[in-house]
Amino acid sequence: MEIETLKTKRYDTKEAWTPRSNEREFRQMLAQKVSGTSAGLWLLVPELLRLGIWDILKTWTGDHDPALEPRIALQMINESALCVNRVRKQNSLGHQGFQLVNGMGRLVTDQQAH
């Protein structure tokens, strides 16, 4: 599957996405440590798990654990937790950790999310 991702604030790119490549990239970024403005979102992860949000998203999208669609939905939920409707492009936060909270190694663009 090919998805449109945000490389920098001004540069979008299309990249191949597979569950295996996502897991590999995710583990590499965790190994390099998470820091930055989005690290506080990691405090929401236990609460989201307690509420069963991941299971709700999987049911809502009709997909399974390694699928892309529940992760895009989780990215939108985390954007709303930050009280912003665009973390990408001009209003972009730093990528340090935000994409990992969504279970991805990348941020998807607005077009890909919608």
C-alpha positions as CSV (number, residue, x, y, z in Angstrom):
1,M,0.0,0.0,0.0
2,E,1.2,3.5,-0.8
3,I,0.4,6.4,1.6
4,E,1.1,10.1,1.4
5,T,3.3,11.3,4.3
6,L,4.7,14.5,5.5
7,K,8.5,14.6,5.4
8,T,8.9,18.3,6.5
9,K,6.6,21.2,6.9
10,R,6.7,21.9,3.2
11,Y,7.4,18.6,1.6
12,D,5.0,15.7,1.1
13,T,5.9,12.4,-0.3
14,K,4.3,9.0,-1.2
15,E,5.9,6.0,0.4
16,A,5.3,2.3,0.5
17,W,3.7,1.2,3.7
18,T,3.5,-2.3,5.0
19,P,2.9,-3.6,8.6
20,R,6.4,-5.0,8.7
21,S,8.1,-1.7,7.5
22,N,6.0,0.3,10.0
23,E,7.0,-2.0,12.9
24,R,10.7,-1.8,11.9
25,E,10.6,2.0,11.6
26,F,8.6,2.3,14.9
27,R,11.1,0.2,16.8
28,Q,14.1,2.1,15.4
29,M,12.6,5.4,16.5
30,L,11.9,4.1,20.0
31,A,15.5,2.8,20.2
32,Q,16.7,6.4,19.4
33,K,14.5,7.6,22.3
34,V,11.4,9.8,22.3
35,S,11.7,13.4,23.3
36,G,10.2,16.8,22.3
37,T,6.9,18.6,22.5
38,S,4.8,15.5,21.9
39,A,6.3,13.3,24.6
40,G,3.5,14.3,27.0
41,L,1.0,12.4,24.8
42,W,2.6,9.2,26.0
43,L,0.8,9.9,29.3
44,L,-2.5,9.4,27.4
45,V,-1.6,6.0,26.1
46,P,-2.5,4.0,29.3
47,E,-5.8,5.9,29.5
48,L,-6.7,5.2,25.9
49,L,-5.9,1.5,26.4
50,R,-8.0,1.4,29.6
51,L,-11.0,2.9,27.7
52,G,-10.5,0.4,24.9
53,I,-10.1,3.0,22.2
54,W,-7.8,0.8,20.1
55,D,-10.5,-2.0,20.0
56,I,-13.2,0.6,19.2
57,L,-11.1,2.0,16.3
58,K,-10.4,-1.5,14.9
59,T,-14.1,-2.3,15.0
60,W,-15.1,1.0,13.5
61,T,-12.6,0.7,10.6
62,G,-13.2,-3.0,10.2
63,D,-9.5,-3.8,10.3
64,H,-7.0,-5.7,12.4
65,D,-3.9,-4.7,14.5
66,P,-1.3,-4.1,11.9
67,A,-3.7,-2.2,9.5
68,L,-3.2,1.5,8.6
69,E,-6.7,2.8,8.9
70,P,-7.0,2.5,12.8
71,R,-3.7,4.3,13.1
72,I,-4.8,7.2,11.0
73,A,-7.9,7.4,13.1
74,L,-5.7,7.4,16.2
75,Q,-3.7,10.2,14.8
76,M,-6.8,12.3,14.4
77,I,-7.8,11.5,18.0
78,N,-4.4,12.6,19.3
79,E,-4.6,15.8,17.3
80,S,-7.9,16.6,19.0
81,A,-6.4,15.8,22.4
82,L,-3.9,18.6,21.6
83,C,-6.8,20.9,20.7
84,V,-5.5,21.4,17.2
85,N,-7.1,20.4,13.9
86,R,-3.9,20.4,11.9
87,V,-0.6,19.2,13.3
88,R,0.8,19.0,9.7
89,K,2.0,21.7,7.3
90,Q,2.0,25.3,8.5
91,N,0.7,24.6,12.0
92,S,3.0,21.6,12.4
93,L,4.3,20.5,15.7
94,G,7.6,18.8,15.9
95,H,7.4,15.2,14.8
96,Q,9.5,14.0,17.8
97,G,7.3,11.4,19.2
98,F,3.8,12.3,17.9
99,Q,3.8,9.8,15.1
100,L,4.9,7.1,17.5
101,V,1.9,7.7,19.8
102,N,-0.2,6.9,16.8
103,G,1.6,3.6,16.2
104,M,3.3,4.8,13.1
105,G,6.7,5.9,12.1
106,R,5.3,8.7,9.9
107,L,2.6,11.4,9.9
108,V,0.1,11.1,7.2
109,T,-1.1,14.1,5.3
110,D,-4.5,15.7,5.5
111,Q,-5.5,14.2,2.1
112,Q,-4.5,10.7,3.3
113,A,-6.4,11.1,6.5
114,H,-9.6,12.3,4.9
